[in-house]
Amino acid sequence: MRLSIAVRPPPGALVALGRLPRPPTPGVTWSVPEQWIVKLRPLGHVDTALVDALADAVADALDGAGPLDCTLGPRTERLGGQWLGVPAHGLDDVGAEVFTATSAIVPVTHPQPFRADLVLARGRVPADLAGTVVDIRWTVEEVVLVADRSSPRGPRLVDLVGVPLASTPSACRRADP
């Protein structure tokens, strides 16, 4: 299954993201709120047998880490011409910890350092879609291991494990893979 380690924006941030312009554009598919996550580490296709090891590695790496302030902005950007996204700031250190903790389990295939962002659209994104001012802030209290179970019927991202960010250690919240 395709997995990522990510953070989910809270409801207020989702409302703000939903207010961004989404003009009909040939060749562009706009993401829906269920898809709006900030990936800290894309893992790609991973054997389900590795889910527990990944969850434990992330929990160990973030043990005792406190909540983080995340900011989306300052503007939307074209990402490689195939995506429209919003840069995420405030997550670099936790992202680096996640990469370090999981690289022995799932080899790193993405350029480093990885830059976290939230994808708003996919496809042949024209340059004029970029540049919308965005300033969305929230406190991140959990990092999640997300399975992409999307199908032709629609997107479906499922949180398999939640690792709370608190100043004191606590147990992971796990769902069935």
N, C-alpha and C positions, 0 to 999 in steps of 0.2 A: 504494500500500500504506500501511497505518497504521504510523507510526513514533513512537518515543519515544527520548529520551536518558535513560538510567537507570543505576542501580547494582544489582547482584544481591547479595543476602545470601549469605554462605558456608554450607556444609552445616550447621554447628553452629547458626547462626541459623535455618535452615529447620526443624531439629528442634525448637527452642524454639517457633517459630511454630506448628508442628504440634501442640504440647501445649495450645494455647489452646482454650478451650471453643468448640464448634461445634454448638450445639443445633439440632435440626431446627426450622425456622421457616418457616411458610407465606409464600411470596412472596420468600424470600431464597435466593440461590444463593451457596454458599461457594466462595471461590477455592481453587484447588489450588496446590501448591508451584511448579509451572512458571510460574504467574502472579504469584508474589510477587517483584515488583521495586519499587524506589523510583524513581519517575519524577522526574528533574530538569527535564525539558522534554517535555511531550506535544506532538508535532508534527502529529498528525492525518493525514489522507490526503496523501501526498507522492508526486510523480512519481519513479520509480526513477532517472531521470536526475540527480536531485539528491543521491543517496546519497554519491557521492564528494565533492561540495562540502561537504556537512554533516560528513562524516568529517574532512576537512581542516580545516574551521573549528573543530571541537571539539578536534582534535589541536593546532592552533596556539594556541587559547585556554588549553589545559591544559599546554602544553609547560613542563616543569620543575616542575610542581606536584607536591608530595609526597603520600603517602598521607594519608587523612583518617579521623578517628575518627567513626563514626556510631553514634547511639543511637536505638533505637525505643522510644517510650514517652512519657509515663509511664503512659498508659491508652489503651485503644481509644476511638475517638470516632465518632459519626455524622457523616458528611460529606454535607451537603446532603440528608439523609434518604434518599438513594439508595445510599449506600455505608457500610460499616463499615471503618474503617482505623486504622492506628497512625501517629502523627506521627513523622517522621524528623528528627533534630537533628544538626547538624554539617556539613550539606551546603549551607547557604544561599549561601556565597560561590562555591562551584564552580557551583551552580545559576545564580546571577546571571551568571557568566562564560559559561556555556553559552547562556543566553538572549541575551546581548549578541552573542556570536559567530555565532549562527544566525539572528537576527531579519532580517537582510538577505536570507537565502535562503528562509526560511519565516516569513511575518508572524506576529507574536504575537497570539493570539486569546484567551488565558486571562488572567484578572485578575492583576494584579501587585501586590505581589510574590507569586510562586507559592510555595506551601507544599508541600514534599515529604512524601509519606506512602506507606505500603504498604497496599494495599486487600486486606481479608480477605473481604469479602462485598459483593454487589450486590443490588439489588432494593428492596423496601419494608422497610427496616431499622427495626425498632421501637427506641425509645429505650432499652429495658431491655437491649439487647445491648451497649450502650456501657458503659465504665467498668472493664473488666477491666484489672488492673495488668499492665504489660509493662515489662521492662527487659532489652533485648537490645542488645548492643554488639559492634561489630567494626571492623576497620580496612579501609577501602575502598581497594583497590589498582588498580581499573580502572573506567572509565566506558564504557558500551556503547551503541551505536546498535542499538535493538531493533525488529524488524519483527513486527507482530502478524499471523500467518498462521492465526489461529483459523478454525474452520469448524464447521458443525453436529456434526461428529464429535468436536469437543473443542478445548480451547485449545492454541495452539502459538505460542510466542514464540521468535523466532530472533535470536540476536546476529549482526548483520551486520559490525560493526566494534567492536573493543575498543581503548580508549585507556588505556594504563597510566599510573598516577599514581606517578611516581618523581621523585626529586630531580634526576635527569639525564634529558635528552631521549632518547626512544626511539621506534621505529617503531610505527605502528598495526598491530594484528592484524586482518586483513580476511577476510571470508567472501564468497561469491557472493551478491548480492542476489537 
